[in-house]
């Protein structure tokens, strides 16, 4: 059945399922009682093992070649990817889930800035407008968090977005290389780093369900699906699906544990989501028009 779908349908389906599976991640982090470093260890170790098995099956005899082929960009990607995983979890634990996810939604705009600085890919007028609007909304949310004492978590959320933007820029810079193994090694690095700070590896009670479920369903499987999706649709289209996490993530948390974001976060978040959605939609249309023009 999947083979009968068009490339657009395949990519959209993979991206939608992948991102939808990510949306309960923040809720499961909130519901888990395991301490921070233990959580980081399992969020690194379990996805590493699951995805590694998949890569061994996919690459087969070329697995070692794929690992060695990441080069210098791949090494930077490992560092950035590992840091993202750490800052994300600590951010979630130090501010409202909505604040963290809204900060992460800034990643595409940060990617545009990094692309202009390091890849000499000057953003168009629409992108600059989107950057200014989203950053204004971000400052508005930061100001509110400063009053509430959540600024530390928000800053780490912004750091996570910056790390994701670095990953996207590195992937574009090294587009002739396969950086998927870098992300897997990044997960291993998270597990190794956290290992030295874990006080207790034991999972008790509901954590026996929440932690493995989170690591496999919300981390490992989405990672594979979202990595495959860009083979069928553009990166801008994949980014558009990630807005689902920004919208649904806080909703799951509010429905289950009644964590309600501040009015400022809701207002600023709506502005950021709408701005990025419009920008991504226009970028997709522009790409489609160029493609149509070339085929004529």
LINLIN-V383523 format. One record per pair of residues at least 24 apart in sequence whose C-alpha atoms are under 8 Angstrom apart, sorted by the first residue. I is the first residue (numbers start at 0). GAP is how many residues later the second one is. D is the distance in whole Angstrom. If there is no record, write none. Layout:
i=I gap=GAP d=D
i=I gap=GAP d=D
This chain:
i=6 gap=225 d=5
i=6 gap=226 d=7
i=7 gap=224 d=6
i=7 gap=225 d=6
i=9 gap=219 d=8
i=9 gap=222 d=7
i=10 gap=217 d=8
i=10 gap=218 d=5
i=10 gap=219 d=7
i=10 gap=220 d=7
i=10 gap=221 d=5
i=10 gap=222 d=5
i=11 gap=217 d=7
i=11 gap=221 d=7
i=11 gap=225 d=8
i=11 gap=226 d=8
i=13 gap=211 d=6
i=13 gap=212 d=7
i=13 gap=214 d=8
i=13 gap=215 d=6
i=14 gap=210 d=7
i=14 gap=211 d=5
i=14 gap=214 d=6
i=14 gap=223 d=6
i=14 gap=226 d=6
i=15 gap=225 d=6
i=16 gap=205 d=8
i=16 gap=208 d=8
i=17 gap=203 d=7
i=17 gap=204 d=4
i=17 gap=205 d=7
i=17 gap=206 d=8
i=17 gap=207 d=5
i=17 gap=208 d=6
i=18 gap=203 d=6
i=18 gap=207 d=7
i=18 gap=222 d=7
i=18 gap=223 d=6
i=18 gap=225 d=7
i=18 gap=226 d=7
i=19 gap=224 d=7
i=19 gap=225 d=7
i=20 gap=196 d=6
i=20 gap=197 d=5
i=20 gap=201 d=6
i=21 gap=195 d=8
i=21 gap=196 d=4
i=21 gap=197 d=7
i=21 gap=200 d=6
i=21 gap=223 d=7
i=22 gap=195 d=7
i=22 gap=221 d=7
i=22 gap=222 d=5
i=22 gap=223 d=8
i=22 gap=225 d=6
i=22 gap=226 d=5
i=22 gap=229 d=8
i=23 gap=194 d=7
i=23 gap=224 d=8
i=23 gap=225 d=6
i=23 gap=228 d=6
i=24 gap=189 d=6
i=24 gap=193 d=6
i=24 gap=194 d=8
i=24 gap=224 d=7
i=25 gap=66 d=7
i=25 gap=71 d=7
i=25 gap=223 d=6
i=25 gap=224 d=8
i=25 gap=227 d=7
i=26 gap=222 d=7
i=26 gap=225 d=6
i=26 gap=226 d=5
i=27 gap=182 d=6
i=27 gap=183 d=8
i=27 gap=186 d=6
i=28 gap=63 d=8
i=28 gap=185 d=8
i=29 gap=63 d=8
i=30 gap=179 d=8
i=31 gap=174 d=7
i=31 gap=175 d=6
i=31 gap=178 d=6
i=31 gap=179 d=7
i=32 gap=174 d=7
i=33 gap=169 d=7
i=33 gap=173 d=7
i=35 gap=53 d=8
i=35 gap=54 d=7
i=36 gap=157 d=5
i=36 gap=158 d=7
i=36 gap=160 d=6
i=36 gap=161 d=5
i=36 gap=162 d=8
i=37 gap=156 d=7
i=37 gap=157 d=8
i=37 gap=160 d=5
i=37 gap=161 d=7
i=37 gap=162 d=7
i=37 gap=163 d=6
i=38 gap=172 d=8
i=39 gap=45 d=8
i=39 gap=46 d=7
i=39 gap=49 d=7
i=39 gap=150 d=7
i=39 gap=151 d=7
i=39 gap=154 d=6
i=40 gap=149 d=7
i=40 gap=150 d=4
i=40 gap=151 d=7
i=40 gap=152 d=8
i=40 gap=153 d=5
i=40 gap=154 d=6
i=40 gap=157 d=8
i=41 gap=149 d=7
i=41 gap=169 d=7
i=41 gap=170 d=8
i=41 gap=173 d=7
i=42 gap=144 d=8
i=42 gap=148 d=7
i=42 gap=168 d=8
i=42 gap=171 d=8
i=42 gap=172 d=5
i=42 gap=176 d=8
i=43 gap=143 d=5
i=43 gap=144 d=6
i=43 gap=145 d=7
i=43 gap=146 d=5
i=43 gap=147 d=5
i=44 gap=142 d=7
i=44 gap=143 d=6
i=44 gap=145 d=8
i=44 gap=146 d=5
i=45 gap=166 d=7
i=45 gap=169 d=6
i=45 gap=170 d=7
i=45 gap=174 d=8
i=46 gap=140 d=7
i=46 gap=168 d=6
i=46 gap=169 d=6
i=46 gap=172 d=7
i=46 gap=173 d=5
i=47 gap=136 d=6
i=47 gap=137 d=7
i=47 gap=139 d=6
i=47 gap=140 d=6
i=47 gap=172 d=8
i=49 gap=166 d=7
i=49 gap=170 d=7
i=50 gap=133 d=7
i=50 gap=169 d=6
i=50 gap=170 d=8
i=50 gap=173 d=7
i=51 gap=132 d=7
i=54 gap=126 d=8
i=65 gap=112 d=7
i=65 gap=115 d=7
i=66 gap=114 d=6
i=66 gap=115 d=8
i=68 gap=108 d=7
i=68 gap=109 d=7
i=69 gap=107 d=6
i=69 gap=108 d=6
i=69 gap=109 d=6
i=69 gap=111 d=7
i=69 gap=112 d=7
i=72 gap=97 d=6
i=72 gap=101 d=7
i=73 gap=96 d=8
i=73 gap=105 d=6
i=73 gap=108 d=6
i=74 gap=107 d=7
i=75 gap=94 d=8
i=76 gap=89 d=8
i=76 gap=90 d=6
i=76 gap=93 d=7
i=76 gap=102 d=8
i=76 gap=105 d=6
i=76 gap=106 d=7
i=76 gap=109 d=8
i=77 gap=104 d=5
i=77 gap=105 d=6
i=77 gap=107 d=6
i=77 gap=108 d=5
i=78 gap=107 d=7
i=79 gap=83 d=6
i=79 gap=84 d=8
i=79 gap=86 d=7
i=79 gap=87 d=7
i=80 gap=82 d=7
i=80 gap=83 d=7
i=80 gap=86 d=7
i=80 gap=102 d=6
i=80 gap=105 d=6
i=80 gap=106 d=8
i=81 gap=101 d=8
i=81 gap=104 d=5
i=81 gap=105 d=6
i=81 gap=107 d=6
i=81 gap=108 d=6
i=82 gap=77 d=8
i=82 gap=80 d=7
i=82 gap=107 d=8
i=83 gap=75 d=7
i=83 gap=76 d=5
i=83 gap=77 d=8
i=83 gap=79 d=6
i=83 gap=80 d=7
i=84 gap=75 d=8
i=84 gap=105 d=7
i=85 gap=104 d=7
i=86 gap=69 d=5
i=86 gap=70 d=7
i=86 gap=72 d=7
i=86 gap=73 d=6
i=87 gap=68 d=7
i=87 gap=69 d=6
i=87 gap=72 d=6
i=89 gap=63 d=7
i=89 gap=66 d=7
i=90 gap=61 d=8
i=90 gap=62 d=4
i=90 gap=63 d=6
i=90 gap=64 d=8
i=90 gap=65 d=5
i=90 gap=66 d=5
i=91 gap=61 d=7
i=91 gap=65 d=8
i=92 gap=60 d=7
i=93 gap=56 d=7
i=93 gap=58 d=7
i=93 gap=59 d=4
i=93 gap=60 d=8
i=94 gap=55 d=5
i=94 gap=56 d=8
i=94 gap=57 d=8
i=94 gap=58 d=5
i=94 gap=59 d=6
i=95 gap=54 d=8
i=95 gap=163 d=7
i=95 gap=164 d=8
i=95 gap=165 d=6
i=96 gap=152 d=7
i=96 gap=153 d=6
i=96 gap=156 d=8
i=96 gap=164 d=8
i=97 gap=148 d=7
i=97 gap=151 d=7
i=97 gap=152 d=5
i=97 gap=163 d=6
i=97 gap=167 d=7
i=97 gap=168 d=8
i=98 gap=42 d=8
i=98 gap=55 d=6
i=98 gap=58 d=8
i=98 gap=162 d=8
i=98 gap=166 d=6
i=99 gap=53 d=7
i=99 gap=54 d=6
i=99 gap=56 d=8
i=99 gap=57 d=5
i=99 gap=58 d=8
i=100 gap=56 d=7
i=100 gap=144 d=7
i=100 gap=145 d=5
i=100 gap=148 d=8
i=101 gap=144 d=6
i=101 gap=167 d=6
i=101 gap=170 d=7
i=102 gap=35 d=7
i=102 gap=51 d=7
i=102 gap=54 d=5
i=102 gap=55 d=5
i=102 gap=58 d=6
i=103 gap=53 d=6
i=103 gap=54 d=6
i=103 gap=56 d=6
i=103 gap=57 d=4
i=104 gap=56 d=7
i=104 gap=137 d=8
i=104 gap=138 d=7
i=104 gap=141 d=7
i=104 gap=167 d=7
i=104 gap=168 d=7
i=105 gap=28 d=7
i=105 gap=52 d=8
i=105 gap=55 d=6
i=105 gap=166 d=8
i=106 gap=54 d=5
i=106 gap=55 d=6
i=106 gap=57 d=6
i=106 gap=58 d=5
i=107 gap=57 d=7
i=107 gap=131 d=7
i=108 gap=25 d=8
i=109 gap=51 d=8
i=109 gap=52 d=6
i=109 gap=55 d=6
i=110 gap=51 d=8
i=110 gap=54 d=4
i=110 gap=55 d=7
i=110 gap=57 d=7
i=110 gap=58 d=6
i=113 gap=51 d=7
i=113 gap=52 d=7
i=113 gap=55 d=7
i=114 gap=54 d=6
i=118 gap=54 d=7
i=125 gap=153 d=7
i=126 gap=152 d=7
i=129 gap=145 d=6
i=129 gap=146 d=7
i=129 gap=149 d=7
i=132 gap=138 d=8
i=132 gap=139 d=7
i=132 gap=142 d=7
i=133 gap=137 d=7
i=133 gap=138 d=5
i=133 gap=141 d=7
i=133 gap=142 d=8
i=136 gap=131 d=5
i=136 gap=132 d=7
i=136 gap=134 d=7
i=136 gap=135 d=7
i=137 gap=130 d=7
i=137 gap=134 d=8
i=139 gap=124 d=7
i=139 gap=128 d=7
i=140 gap=123 d=6
i=140 gap=124 d=6
i=140 gap=127 d=6
i=143 gap=120 d=7
i=143 gap=121 d=8
i=179 gap=47 d=8
i=233 gap=50 d=8
i=235 gap=44 d=6
i=235 gap=47 d=7
i=235 gap=48 d=7
i=236 gap=43 d=7
i=236 gap=44 d=8
i=236 gap=47 d=7
i=238 gap=41 d=8
i=239 gap=36 d=8
i=239 gap=37 d=6
i=239 gap=40 d=6
i=239 gap=41 d=8
i=242 gap=30 d=7
i=242 gap=34 d=8
i=245 gap=27 d=8
